[in-house]
Amino acid sequence: MKKVDPGYQKHRSDDERPWVSAEVHGVDVENGALTIHHGPLPKVGMPAMTMSFPVRESVHFDMLRPGDKVQIQVADVGGVIRIINYRMQH
Ligand SMILES: [Cu+2]
């Protein structure tokens, strides 16, 4: 039987996921994580908070700097809530 990543809903395209405002506080490329302050993420049950957030492996974010304003999309990938996409917020 084909093993499917249980948390990642493939039928739902990334484009449909909500974009949430966030501010970069720290960039940890080595550990694949961003420290951010993000707005409420009701889909994954998080209020607004500052946290270290794992980033999906395929997403490049080494050009981000503390203070950058971004919008993020998050999803459960392999049982871990990760940033799966971001875009600069102007
Ligand atoms: Cu959080």
PDB file of the backbone (N, CA, C, O) and the ligand in Angstrom, with CONECT records:
HET     CU  A 101       1
ATOM      1  N   MET A   1       0.848  -1.192   0.000  1.00  0.00           N
ATOM      2  CA  MET A   1       0.000   0.000   0.000  1.00  0.00           C
ATOM      3  C   MET A   1       0.882   1.240   0.000  1.00  0.00           C
ATOM      4  O   MET A   1       1.945   1.269   0.620  1.00  0.00           O
ATOM      5  N   LYS A   2       0.429   2.238  -0.692  1.00  0.00           N
ATOM      6  CA  LYS A   2       1.212   3.469  -0.775  1.00  0.00           C
ATOM      7  C   LYS A   2       1.161   4.232   0.545  1.00  0.00           C
ATOM      8  O   LYS A   2       0.095   4.468   1.114  1.00  0.00           O
ATOM      9  N   LYS A   3       2.330   4.602   1.000  1.00  0.00           N
ATOM     10  CA  LYS A   3       2.377   5.332   2.270  1.00  0.00           C
ATOM     11  C   LYS A   3       2.206   6.824   1.989  1.00  0.00           C
ATOM     12  O   LYS A   3       2.967   7.428   1.233  1.00  0.00           O
ATOM     13  N   VAL A   4       1.200   7.384   2.611  1.00  0.00           N
ATOM     14  CA  VAL A   4       0.918   8.801   2.394  1.00  0.00           C
ATOM     15  C   VAL A   4       1.251   9.575   3.663  1.00  0.00           C
ATOM     16  O   VAL A   4       0.869   9.179   4.764  1.00  0.00           O
ATOM     17  N   ASP A   5       1.949  10.653   3.499  1.00  0.00           N
ATOM     18  CA  ASP A   5       2.228  11.570   4.599  1.00  0.00           C
ATOM     19  C   ASP A   5       0.886  11.942   5.236  1.00  0.00           C
ATOM     20  O   ASP A   5       0.086  12.640   4.615  1.00  0.00           O
ATOM     21  N   PRO A   6       0.631  11.488   6.462  1.00  0.00           N
ATOM     22  CA  PRO A   6      -0.733  11.551   6.991  1.00  0.00           C
ATOM     23  C   PRO A   6      -1.267  12.960   7.195  1.00  0.00           C
ATOM     24  O   PRO A   6      -2.457  13.210   7.006  1.00  0.00           O
ATOM     25  N   GLY A   7      -0.382  13.887   7.581  1.00  0.00           N
ATOM     26  CA  GLY A   7      -0.891  15.207   7.907  1.00  0.00           C
ATOM     27  C   GLY A   7      -1.074  16.116   6.711  1.00  0.00           C
ATOM     28  O   GLY A   7      -1.806  17.103   6.782  1.00  0.00           O
ATOM     29  N   TYR A   8      -0.422  15.795   5.630  1.00  0.00           N
ATOM     30  CA  TYR A   8      -0.407  16.739   4.521  1.00  0.00           C
ATOM     31  C   TYR A   8      -1.530  16.423   3.561  1.00  0.00           C
ATOM     32  O   TYR A   8      -1.524  15.387   2.896  1.00  0.00           O
ATOM     33  N   GLN A   9      -2.492  17.323   3.494  1.00  0.00           N
ATOM     34  CA  GLN A   9      -3.660  17.085   2.663  1.00  0.00           C
ATOM     35  C   GLN A   9      -3.345  17.466   1.219  1.00  0.00           C
ATOM     36  O   GLN A   9      -3.398  18.631   0.827  1.00  0.00           O
ATOM     37  N   LYS A  10      -3.025  16.458   0.466  1.00  0.00           N
ATOM     38  CA  LYS A  10      -2.564  16.700  -0.888  1.00  0.00           C
ATOM     39  C   LYS A  10      -3.695  17.236  -1.785  1.00  0.00           C
ATOM     40  O   LYS A  10      -3.460  17.938  -2.769  1.00  0.00           O
ATOM     41  N   HIS A  11      -4.907  16.881  -1.409  1.00  0.00           N
ATOM     42  CA  HIS A  11      -6.016  17.310  -2.243  1.00  0.00           C
ATOM     43  C   HIS A  11      -6.261  18.809  -2.145  1.00  0.00           C
ATOM     44  O   HIS A  11      -6.930  19.402  -2.991  1.00  0.00           O
ATOM     45  N   ARG A  12      -5.719  19.394  -1.119  1.00  0.00           N
ATOM     46  CA  ARG A  12      -5.921  20.819  -0.941  1.00  0.00           C
ATOM     47  C   ARG A  12      -4.679  21.544  -1.441  1.00  0.00           C
ATOM     48  O   ARG A  12      -3.589  21.354  -0.902  1.00  0.00           O
ATOM     49  N   SER A  13      -4.834  22.349  -2.440  1.00  0.00           N
ATOM     50  CA  SER A  13      -3.645  22.975  -3.011  1.00  0.00           C
ATOM     51  C   SER A  13      -3.116  24.035  -2.052  1.00  0.00           C
ATOM     52  O   SER A  13      -3.875  24.639  -1.293  1.00  0.00           O
ATOM     53  N   ASP A  14      -1.811  24.249  -2.097  1.00  0.00           N
ATOM     54  CA  ASP A  14      -1.191  25.242  -1.228  1.00  0.00           C
ATOM     55  C   ASP A  14      -1.813  26.618  -1.424  1.00  0.00           C
ATOM     56  O   ASP A  14      -1.881  27.415  -0.489  1.00  0.00           O
ATOM     57  N   ASP A  15      -2.262  26.891  -2.635  1.00  0.00           N
ATOM     58  CA  ASP A  15      -2.820  28.209  -2.932  1.00  0.00           C
ATOM     59  C   ASP A  15      -4.064  28.507  -2.105  1.00  0.00           C
ATOM     60  O   ASP A  15      -4.388  29.668  -1.856  1.00  0.00           O
ATOM     61  N   GLU A  16      -4.752  27.463  -1.683  1.00  0.00           N
ATOM     62  CA  GLU A  16      -6.000  27.664  -0.944  1.00  0.00           C
ATOM     63  C   GLU A  16      -5.753  27.949   0.533  1.00  0.00           C
ATOM     64  O   GLU A  16      -6.643  28.424   1.238  1.00  0.00           O
ATOM     65  N   ARG A  17      -4.562  27.664   0.986  1.00  0.00           N
ATOM     66  CA  ARG A  17      -4.296  27.858   2.411  1.00  0.00           C
ATOM     67  C   ARG A  17      -4.244  29.347   2.733  1.00  0.00           C
ATOM     68  O   ARG A  17      -3.792  30.147   1.915  1.00  0.00           O
ATOM     69  N   PRO A  18      -4.705  29.717   3.923  1.00  0.00           N
ATOM     70  CA  PRO A  18      -4.700  31.138   4.269  1.00  0.00           C
ATOM     71  C   PRO A  18      -3.279  31.677   4.431  1.00  0.00           C
ATOM     72  O   PRO A  18      -2.378  30.971   4.886  1.00  0.00           O
ATOM     73  N   TRP A  19      -3.101  32.935   4.050  1.00  0.00           N
ATOM     74  CA  TRP A  19      -1.835  33.633   4.293  1.00  0.00           C
ATOM     75  C   TRP A  19      -1.962  34.380   5.604  1.00  0.00           C
ATOM     76  O   TRP A  19      -2.946  35.082   5.835  1.00  0.00           O
ATOM     77  N   VAL A  20      -0.970  34.229   6.457  1.00  0.00           N
ATOM     78  CA  VAL A  20      -1.000  34.853   7.780  1.00  0.00           C
ATOM     79  C   VAL A  20       0.208  35.773   7.906  1.00  0.00           C
ATOM     80  O   VAL A  20       1.329  35.405   7.557  1.00  0.00           O
ATOM     81  N   SER A  21      -0.041  36.968   8.409  1.00  0.00           N
ATOM     82  CA  SER A  21       1.050  37.935   8.580  1.00  0.00           C
ATOM     83  C   SER A  21       2.009  37.485   9.675  1.00  0.00           C
ATOM     84  O   SER A  21       1.604  36.916  10.689  1.00  0.00           O
ATOM     85  N   ALA A  22       3.288  37.754   9.442  1.00  0.00           N
ATOM     86  CA  ALA A  22       4.312  37.386  10.414  1.00  0.00           C
ATOM     87  C   ALA A  22       5.488  38.344  10.283  1.00  0.00           C
ATOM     88  O   ALA A  22       5.711  38.943   9.231  1.00  0.00           O
ATOM     89  N   GLU A  23       6.238  38.474  11.382  1.00  0.00           N
ATOM     90  CA  GLU A  23       7.464  39.272  11.340  1.00  0.00           C
ATOM     91  C   GLU A  23       8.631  38.385  11.724  1.00  0.00           C
ATOM     92  O   GLU A  23       8.587  37.661  12.719  1.00  0.00           O
ATOM     93  N   VAL A  24       9.681  38.458  10.910  1.00  0.00           N
ATOM     94  CA  VAL A  24      10.867  37.636  11.156  1.00  0.00           C
ATOM     95  C   VAL A  24      11.644  38.193  12.343  1.00  0.00           C
ATOM     96  O   VAL A  24      11.948  39.385  12.385  1.00  0.00           O
ATOM     97  N   HIS A  25      11.966  37.332  13.307  1.00  0.00           N
ATOM     98  CA  HIS A  25      12.804  37.734  14.438  1.00  0.00           C
ATOM     99  C   HIS A  25      14.169  37.079  14.367  1.00  0.00           C
ATOM    100  O   HIS A  25      15.149  37.619  14.881  1.00  0.00           O
ATOM    101  N   GLY A  26      14.238  35.925  13.739  1.00  0.00           N
ATOM    102  CA  GLY A  26      15.513  35.241  13.646  1.00  0.00           C
ATOM    103  C   GLY A  26      15.509  34.245  12.507  1.00  0.00           C
ATOM    104  O   GLY A  26      14.472  33.672  12.173  1.00  0.00           O
ATOM    105  N   VAL A  27      16.692  34.036  11.902  1.00  0.00           N
ATOM    106  CA  VAL A  27      16.816  33.137  10.752  1.00  0.00           C
ATOM    107  C   VAL A  27      17.846  32.074  11.099  1.00  0.00           C
ATOM    108  O   VAL A  27      19.024  32.385  11.274  1.00  0.00           O
ATOM    109  N   ASP A  28      17.414  30.829  11.199  1.00  0.00           N
ATOM    110  CA  ASP A  28      18.300  29.732  11.564  1.00  0.00           C
ATOM    111  C   ASP A  28      18.322  28.713  10.421  1.00  0.00           C
ATOM    112  O   ASP A  28      17.609  27.709  10.435  1.00  0.00           O
ATOM    113  N   VAL A  29      19.166  29.011   9.434  1.00  0.00           N
ATOM    114  CA  VAL A  29      19.223  28.162   8.242  1.00  0.00           C
ATOM    115  C   VAL A  29      19.717  26.764   8.603  1.00  0.00           C
ATOM    116  O   VAL A  29      19.230  25.768   8.069  1.00  0.00           O
ATOM    117  N   GLU A  30      20.690  26.700   9.514  1.00  0.00           N
ATOM    118  CA  GLU A  30      21.289  25.418   9.884  1.00  0.00           C
ATOM    119  C   GLU A  30      20.238  24.433  10.417  1.00  0.00           C
ATOM    120  O   GLU A  30      20.281  23.240  10.117  1.00  0.00           O
ATOM    121  N   ASN A  31      19.303  24.952  11.206  1.00  0.00           N
ATOM    122  CA  ASN A  31      18.266  24.089  11.782  1.00  0.00           C
ATOM    123  C   ASN A  31      16.947  24.159  11.022  1.00  0.00           C
ATOM    124  O   ASN A  31      15.948  23.579  11.448  1.00  0.00           O
ATOM    125  N   GLY A  32      16.947  24.860   9.910  1.00  0.00           N
ATOM    126  CA  GLY A  32      15.742  24.916   9.096  1.00  0.00           C
ATOM    127  C   GLY A  32      14.562  25.547   9.805  1.00  0.00           C
ATOM    128  O   GLY A  32      13.433  25.068   9.698  1.00  0.00           O
ATOM    129  N   ALA A  33      14.824  26.616  10.526  1.00  0.00           N
ATOM    130  CA  ALA A  33      13.747  27.223  11.302  1.00  0.00           C
ATOM    131  C   ALA A  33      13.831  28.740  11.273  1.00  0.00           C
ATOM    132  O   ALA A  33      14.910  29.325  11.178  1.00  0.00           O
ATOM    133  N   LEU A  34      12.683  29.345  11.357  1.00  0.00           N
ATOM    134  CA  LEU A  34      12.574  30.797  11.477  1.00  0.00           C
ATOM    135  C   LEU A  34      11.985  31.109  12.839  1.00  0.00           C
ATOM    136  O   LEU A  34      11.034  30.461  13.276  1.00  0.00           O
ATOM    137  N   THR A  35      12.549  32.098  13.505  1.00  0.00           N
ATOM    138  CA  THR A  35      11.862  32.638  14.677  1.00  0.00           C
ATOM    139  C   THR A  35      11.008  33.793  14.182  1.00  0.00           C
ATOM    140  O   THR A  35      11.508  34.753  13.595  1.00  0.00           O
ATOM    141  N   ILE A  36       9.727  33.680  14.428  1.00  0.00           N
ATOM    142  CA  ILE A  36       8.800  34.683  13.909  1.00  0.00           C
ATOM    143  C   ILE A  36       7.763  35.025  14.975  1.00  0.00           C
ATOM    144  O   ILE A  36       7.482  34.256  15.894  1.00  0.00           O
ATOM    145  N   HIS A  37       7.218  36.211  14.799  1.00  0.00           N
ATOM    146  CA  HIS A  37       5.965  36.512  15.487  1.00  0.00           C
ATOM    147  C   HIS A  37       4.867  36.365  14.444  1.00  0.00           C
ATOM    148  O   HIS A  37       4.870  37.054  13.423  1.00  0.00           O
ATOM    149  N   HIS A  38       3.927  35.463  14.707  1.00  0.00           N
ATOM    150  CA  HIS A  38       2.872  35.257  13.714  1.00  0.00           C
ATOM    151  C   HIS A  38       1.513  35.604  14.286  1.00  0.00           C
ATOM    152  O   HIS A  38       1.303  35.557  15.499  1.00  0.00           O
ATOM    153  N   GLY A  39       0.600  35.951  13.408  1.00  0.00           N
ATOM    154  CA  GLY A  39      -0.780  36.184  13.799  1.00  0.00           C
ATOM    155  C   GLY A  39      -1.468  34.869  14.113  1.00  0.00           C
ATOM    156  O   GLY A  39      -0.853  33.808  14.016  1.00  0.00           O
ATOM    157  N   PRO A  40      -2.745  34.928  14.490  1.00  0.00           N
ATOM    158  CA  PRO A  40      -3.480  33.717  14.838  1.00  0.00           C
ATOM    159  C   PRO A  40      -3.529  32.709  13.684  1.00  0.00           C
ATOM    160  O   PRO A  40      -3.731  33.081  12.528  1.00  0.00           O
ATOM    161  N   LEU A  41      -3.338  31.423  14.021  1.00  0.00           N
ATOM    162  CA  LEU A  41      -3.406  30.330  13.048  1.00  0.00           C
ATOM    163  C   LEU A  41      -4.490  29.362  13.522  1.00  0.00           C
ATOM    164  O   LEU A  41      -4.188  28.291  14.049  1.00  0.00           O
ATOM    165  N   PRO A  42      -5.763  29.749  13.329  1.00  0.00           N
ATOM    166  CA  PRO A  42      -6.853  28.924  13.877  1.00  0.00           C
ATOM    167  C   PRO A  42      -6.873  27.497  13.342  1.00  0.00           C
ATOM    168  O   PRO A  42      -7.280  26.575  14.049  1.00  0.00           O
ATOM    169  N   LYS A  43      -6.438  27.309  12.103  1.00  0.00           N
ATOM    170  CA  LYS A  43      -6.448  25.966  11.503  1.00  0.00           C
ATOM    171  C   LYS A  43      -5.556  24.984  12.244  1.00  0.00           C
ATOM    172  O   LYS A  43      -5.822  23.782  12.252  1.00  0.00           O
ATOM    173  N   VAL A  44      -4.495  25.496  12.868  1.00  0.00           N
ATOM    174  CA  VAL A  44      -3.611  24.608  13.616  1.00  0.00           C
ATOM    175  C   VAL A  44      -3.668  24.912  15.114  1.00  0.00           C
ATOM    176  O   VAL A  44      -2.848  24.419  15.889  1.00  0.00           O
ATOM    177  N   GLY A  45      -4.637  25.726  15.507  1.00  0.00           N
ATOM    178  CA  GLY A  45      -4.889  25.969  16.917  1.00  0.00           C
ATOM    179  C   GLY A  45      -3.855  26.815  17.623  1.00  0.00           C
ATOM    180  O   GLY A  45      -3.592  26.611  18.808  1.00  0.00           O
ATOM    181  N   MET A  46      -3.261  27.767  16.910  1.00  0.00           N
ATOM    182  CA  MET A  46      -2.281  28.643  17.560  1.00  0.00           C
ATOM    183  C   MET A  46      -2.802  30.075  17.608  1.00  0.00           C
ATOM    184  O   MET A  46      -3.254  30.620  16.601  1.00  0.00           O
ATOM    185  N   PRO A  47      -2.733  30.666  18.781  1.00  0.00           N
ATOM    186  CA  PRO A  47      -2.978  32.106  18.834  1.00  0.00           C
ATOM    187  C   PRO A  47      -1.744  32.838  18.292  1.00  0.00           C
ATOM    188  O   PRO A  47      -0.742  32.207  17.955  1.00  0.00           O
ATOM    189  N   ALA A  48      -1.822  34.148  18.212  1.00  0.00           N
ATOM    190  CA  ALA A  48      -0.642  34.928  17.838  1.00  0.00           C
ATOM    191  C   ALA A  48       0.458  34.681  18.866  1.00  0.00           C
ATOM    192  O   ALA A  48       0.196  34.645  20.068  1.00  0.00           O
ATOM    193  N   MET A  49       1.686  34.511  18.389  1.00  0.00           N
ATOM    194  CA  MET A  49       2.802  34.245  19.316  1.00  0.00           C
ATOM    195  C   MET A  49       4.123  34.437  18.604  1.00  0.00           C
ATOM    196  O   MET A  49       4.191  34.531  17.378  1.00  0.00           O
ATOM    197  N   THR A  50       5.167  34.492  19.406  1.00  0.00           N
ATOM    198  CA  THR A  50       6.526  34.460  18.867  1.00  0.00           C
ATOM    199  C   THR A  50       7.079  33.068  19.119  1.00  0.00           C
ATOM    200  O   THR A  50       7.016  32.564  20.240  1.00  0.00           O
ATOM    201  N   MET A  51       7.618  32.452  18.089  1.00  0.00           N
ATOM    202  CA  MET A  51       8.070  31.068  18.219  1.00  0.00           C
ATOM    203  C   MET A  51       9.115  30.748  17.157  1.00  0.00           C
ATOM    204  O   MET A  51       9.253  31.462  16.164  1.00  0.00           O
ATOM    205  N   SER A  52       9.842  29.668  17.384  1.00  0.00           N
ATOM    206  CA  SER A  52      10.708  29.110  16.358  1.00  0.00           C
ATOM    207  C   SER A  52       9.871  28.130  15.547  1.00  0.00           C
ATOM    208  O   SER A  52       9.273  27.199  16.088  1.00  0.00           O
ATOM    209  N   PHE A  53       9.841  28.358  14.252  1.00  0.00           N
ATOM    210  CA  PHE A  53       8.918  27.627  13.399  1.00  0.00           C
ATOM    211  C   PHE A  53       9.711  26.859  12.344  1.00  0.00           C
ATOM    212  O   PHE A  53      10.431  27.474  11.557  1.00  0.00           O
ATOM    213  N   PRO A  54       9.594  25.519  12.307  1.00  0.00           N
ATOM    214  CA  PRO A  54      10.307  24.774  11.266  1.00  0.00           C
ATOM    215  C   PRO A  54       9.785  25.129   9.874  1.00  0.00           C
ATOM    216  O   PRO A  54       8.596  25.390   9.691  1.00  0.00           O
ATOM    217  N   VAL A  55      10.676  25.133   8.919  1.00  0.00           N
ATOM    218  CA  VAL A  55      10.341  25.507   7.547  1.00  0.00           C
ATOM    219  C   VAL A  55      10.503  24.278   6.658  1.00  0.00           C
ATOM    220  O   VAL A  55      11.479  23.536   6.774  1.00  0.00           O
ATOM    221  N   ARG A  56       9.551  24.078   5.786  1.00  0.00           N
ATOM    222  CA  ARG A  56       9.635  22.942   4.859  1.00  0.00           C
ATOM    223  C   ARG A  56      10.961  22.985   4.108  1.00  0.00           C
ATOM    224  O   ARG A  56      11.423  24.043   3.682  1.00  0.00           O
ATOM    225  N   GLU A  57      11.557  21.813   3.960  1.00  0.00           N
ATOM    226  CA  GLU A  57      12.906  21.694   3.419  1.00  0.00           C
ATOM    227  C   GLU A  57      13.113  22.399   2.084  1.00  0.00           C
ATOM    228  O   GLU A  57      14.174  22.973   1.838  1.00  0.00           O
ATOM    229  N   SER A  58      12.107  22.356   1.232  1.00  0.00           N
ATOM    230  CA  SER A  58      12.270  22.902  -0.111  1.00  0.00           C
ATOM    231  C   SER A  58      12.172  24.424  -0.160  1.00  0.00           C
ATOM    232  O   SER A  58      12.386  25.029  -1.210  1.00  0.00           O
ATOM    233  N   VAL A  59      11.852  25.036   0.966  1.00  0.00           N
ATOM    234  CA  VAL A  59      11.659  26.490   0.986  1.00  0.00           C
ATOM    235  C   VAL A  59      12.965  27.181   1.375  1.00  0.00           C
ATOM    236  O   VAL A  59      13.534  26.905   2.431  1.00  0.00           O
ATOM    237  N   HIS A  60      13.432  28.079   0.511  1.00  0.00           N
ATOM    238  CA  HIS A  60      14.668  28.818   0.781  1.00  0.00           C
ATOM    239  C   HIS A  60      14.337  30.122   1.491  1.00  0.00           C
ATOM    240  O   HIS A  60      13.506  30.900   1.022  1.00  0.00           O
ATOM    241  N   PHE A  61      14.983  30.355   2.610  1.00  0.00           N
ATOM    242  CA  PHE A  61      14.651  31.555   3.373  1.00  0.00           C
ATOM    243  C   PHE A  61      15.892  32.249   3.916  1.00  0.00           C
ATOM    244  O   PHE A  61      15.796  33.120   4.781  1.00  0.00           O
ATOM    245  N   ASP A  62      17.076  31.856   3.398  1.00  0.00           N
ATOM    246  CA  ASP A  62      18.310  32.419   3.948  1.00  0.00           C
ATOM    247  C   ASP A  62      18.470  33.904   3.662  1.00  0.00           C
ATOM    248  O   ASP A  62      19.317  34.565   4.262  1.00  0.00           O
ATOM    249  N   MET A  63      17.652  34.436   2.739  1.00  0.00           N
ATOM    250  CA  MET A  63      17.756  35.862   2.429  1.00  0.00           C
ATOM    251  C   MET A  63      16.916  36.715   3.375  1.00  0.00           C
ATOM    252  O   MET A  63      16.997  37.943   3.340  1.00  0.00           O
ATOM    253  N   LEU A  64      16.117  36.079   4.212  1.00  0.00           N
ATOM    254  CA  LEU A  64      15.290  36.843   5.156  1.00  0.00           C
ATOM    255  C   LEU A  64      16.162  37.415   6.267  1.00  0.00           C
ATOM    256  O   LEU A  64      17.199  36.856   6.624  1.00  0.00           O
ATOM    257  N   ARG A  65      15.709  38.542   6.800  1.00  0.00           N
ATOM    258  CA  ARG A  65      16.434  39.211   7.872  1.00  0.00           C
ATOM    259  C   ARG A  65      15.464  39.592   8.979  1.00  0.00           C
ATOM    260  O   ARG A  65      14.291  39.852   8.712  1.00  0.00           O
ATOM    261  N   PRO A  66      15.946  39.628  10.231  1.00  0.00           N
ATOM    262  CA  PRO A  66      15.092  40.091  11.321  1.00  0.00           C
ATOM    263  C   PRO A  66      14.467  41.442  10.988  1.00  0.00           C
ATOM    264  O   PRO A  66      15.144  42.344  10.494  1.00  0.00           O
ATOM    265  N   GLY A  67      13.208  41.567  11.254  1.00  0.00           N
ATOM    266  CA  GLY A  67      12.465  42.794  10.937  1.00  0.00           C
ATOM    267  C   GLY A  67      11.661  42.679   9.660  1.00  0.00           C
ATOM    268  O   GLY A  67      10.739  43.464   9.436  1.00  0.00           O
ATOM    269  N   ASP A  68      11.998  41.706   8.811  1.00  0.00           N
ATOM    270  CA  ASP A  68      11.234  41.529   7.569  1.00  0.00           C
ATOM    271  C   ASP A  68       9.794  41.165   7.893  1.00  0.00           C
ATOM    272  O   ASP A  68       9.517  40.359   8.781  1.00  0.00           O
ATOM    273  N   LYS A  69       8.890  41.780   7.151  1.00  0.00           N
ATOM    274  CA  LYS A  69       7.467  41.454   7.277  1.00  0.00           C
ATOM    275  C   LYS A  69       7.108  40.482   6.150  1.00  0.00           C
ATOM    276  O   LYS A  69       7.337  40.756   4.972  1.00  0.00           O
ATOM    277  N   VAL A  70       6.550  39.365   6.537  1.00  0.00           N
ATOM    278  CA  VAL A  70       6.207  38.331   5.557  1.00  0.00           C
ATOM    279  C   VAL A  70       4.777  37.872   5.778  1.00  0.00           C
ATOM    280  O   VAL A  70       4.133  38.215   6.769  1.00  0.00           O
ATOM    281  N   GLN A  71       4.315  37.104   4.846  1.00  0.00           N
ATOM    282  CA  GLN A  71       3.096  36.330   5.043  1.00  0.00           C
ATOM    283  C   GLN A  71       3.474  34.870   4.870  1.00  0.00           C
ATOM    284  O   GLN A  71       4.272  34.517   4.001  1.00  0.00           O
ATOM    285  N   ILE A  72       2.889  34.027   5.711  1.00  0.00           N
ATOM    286  CA  ILE A  72       3.252  32.610   5.671  1.00  0.00           C
ATOM    287  C   ILE A  72       2.018  31.747   5.446  1.00  0.00           C
ATOM    288  O   ILE A  72       0.892  32.128   5.766  1.00  0.00           O
ATOM    289  N   GLN A  73       2.274  30.574   4.884  1.00  0.00           N
ATOM    290  CA  GLN A  73       1.294  29.494   4.866  1.00  0.00           C
ATOM    291  C   GLN A  73       1.902  28.359   5.677  1.00  0.00           C
ATOM    292  O   GLN A  73       3.092  28.070   5.559  1.00  0.00           O
ATOM    293  N   VAL A  74       1.081  27.721   6.499  1.00  0.00           N
ATOM    294  CA  VAL A  74       1.584  26.609   7.309  1.00  0.00           C
ATOM    295  C   VAL A  74       0.759  25.359   7.034  1.00  0.00           C
ATOM    296  O   VAL A  74      -0.394  25.433   6.609  1.00  0.00           O
ATOM    297  N   ALA A  75       1.375  24.216   7.286  1.00  0.00           N
ATOM    298  CA  ALA A  75       0.666  22.947   7.128  1.00  0.00           C
ATOM    299  C   ALA A  75       1.369  21.894   7.974  1.00  0.00           C
ATOM    300  O   ALA A  75       2.545  22.021   8.314  1.00  0.00           O
ATOM    301  N   ASP A  76       0.626  20.870   8.295  1.00  0.00           N
ATOM    302  CA  ASP A  76       1.164  19.719   8.996  1.00  0.00           C
ATOM    303  C   ASP A  76       1.881  18.843   7.975  1.00  0.00           C
ATOM    304  O   ASP A  76       1.250  18.225   7.117  1.00  0.00           O
ATOM    305  N   VAL A  77       3.189  18.797   8.077  1.00  0.00           N
ATOM    306  CA  VAL A  77       3.988  17.959   7.172  1.00  0.00           C
ATOM    307  C   VAL A  77       4.694  16.915   8.014  1.00  0.00           C
ATOM    308  O   VAL A  77       5.610  17.229   8.773  1.00  0.00           O
ATOM    309  N   GLY A  78       4.268  15.686   7.877  1.00  0.00           N
ATOM    310  CA  GLY A  78       4.877  14.598   8.638  1.00  0.00           C
ATOM    311  C   GLY A  78       4.676  14.732  10.136  1.00  0.00           C
ATOM    312  O   GLY A  78       5.532  14.326  10.923  1.00  0.00           O
ATOM    313  N   GLY A  79       3.550  15.298  10.527  1.00  0.00           N
ATOM    314  CA  GLY A  79       3.239  15.404  11.947  1.00  0.00           C
ATOM    315  C   GLY A  79       3.788  16.648  12.617  1.00  0.00           C
ATOM    316  O   GLY A  79       3.594  16.853  13.815  1.00  0.00           O
ATOM    317  N   VAL A  80       4.474  17.478  11.844  1.00  0.00           N
ATOM    318  CA  VAL A  80       5.024  18.714  12.398  1.00  0.00           C
ATOM    319  C   VAL A  80       4.439  19.901  11.632  1.00  0.00           C
ATOM    320  O   VAL A  80       4.438  19.913  10.401  1.00  0.00           O
ATOM    321  N   ILE A  81       3.950  20.880  12.357  1.00  0.00           N
ATOM    322  CA  ILE A  81       3.442  22.087  11.699  1.00  0.00           C
ATOM    323  C   ILE A  81       4.643  22.889  11.196  1.00  0.00           C
ATOM    324  O   ILE A  81       5.510  23.292  11.971  1.00  0.00           O
ATOM    325  N   ARG A  82       4.671  23.110   9.887  1.00  0.00           N
ATOM    326  CA  ARG A  82       5.806  23.810   9.284  1.00  0.00           C
ATOM    327  C   ARG A  82       5.330  24.969   8.439  1.00  0.00           C
ATOM    328  O   ARG A  82       4.180  25.010   8.003  1.00  0.00           O
ATOM    329  N   ILE A  83       6.222  25.903   8.215  1.00  0.00           N
ATOM    330  CA  ILE A  83       5.991  26.928   7.209  1.00  0.00           C
ATOM    331  C   ILE A  83       6.236  26.268   5.857  1.00  0.00           C
ATOM    332  O   ILE A  83       7.326  25.758   5.596  1.00  0.00           O
ATOM    333  N   ILE A  84       5.227  26.279   5.006  1.00  0.00           N
ATOM    334  CA  ILE A  84       5.382  25.629   3.701  1.00  0.00           C
ATOM    335  C   ILE A  84       5.555  26.649   2.576  1.00  0.00           C
ATOM    336  O   ILE A  84       5.861  26.287   1.440  1.00  0.00           O
ATOM    337  N   ASN A  85       5.358  27.917   2.900  1.00  0.00           N
ATOM    338  CA  ASN A  85       5.471  28.946   1.885  1.00  0.00           C
ATOM    339  C   ASN A  85       5.523  30.294   2.581  1.00  0.00           C
ATOM    340  O   ASN A  85       4.943  30.474   3.652  1.00  0.00           O
ATOM    341  N   TYR A  86       6.215  31.234   1.972  1.00  0.00           N
ATOM    342  CA  TYR A  86       6.127  32.595   2.502  1.00  0.00           C
ATOM    343  C   TYR A  86       6.237  33.574   1.335  1.00  0.00           C
ATOM    344  O   TYR A  86       6.711  33.229   0.252  1.00  0.00           O
ATOM    345  N   ARG A  87       5.800  34.769   1.579  1.00  0.00           N
ATOM    346  CA  ARG A  87       6.005  35.839   0.605  1.00  0.00           C
ATOM    347  C   ARG A  87       6.241  37.125   1.374  1.00  0.00           C
ATOM    348  O   ARG A  87       5.779  37.287   2.504  1.00  0.00           O
ATOM    349  N   MET A  88       6.972  38.042   0.739  1.00  0.00           N
ATOM    350  CA  MET A  88       7.257  39.314   1.390  1.00  0.00           C
ATOM    351  C   MET A  88       5.964  40.113   1.468  1.00  0.00           C
ATOM    352  O   MET A  88       5.127  40.067   0.567  1.00  0.00           O
ATOM    353  N   GLN A  89       5.824  40.845   2.564  1.00  0.00           N
ATOM    354  CA  GLN A  89       4.661  41.689   2.736  1.00  0.00           C
ATOM    355  C   GLN A  89       5.125  43.141   2.638  1.00  0.00           C
ATOM    356  O   GLN A  89       6.041  43.555   3.349  1.00  0.00           O
ATOM    357  N   HIS A  90       4.497  43.899   1.768  1.00  0.00           N
ATOM    358  CA  HIS A  90       4.941  45.282   1.567  1.00  0.00           C
ATOM    359  C   HIS A  90       3.954  46.272   2.162  1.00  0.00           C
ATOM    360  O   HIS A  90       4.170  47.481   2.084  1.00  0.00           O
TER     361      HIS A  90
HETATM  362 CU    CU A 101       2.962  29.545  16.881  1.00  0.00          CU2+
END
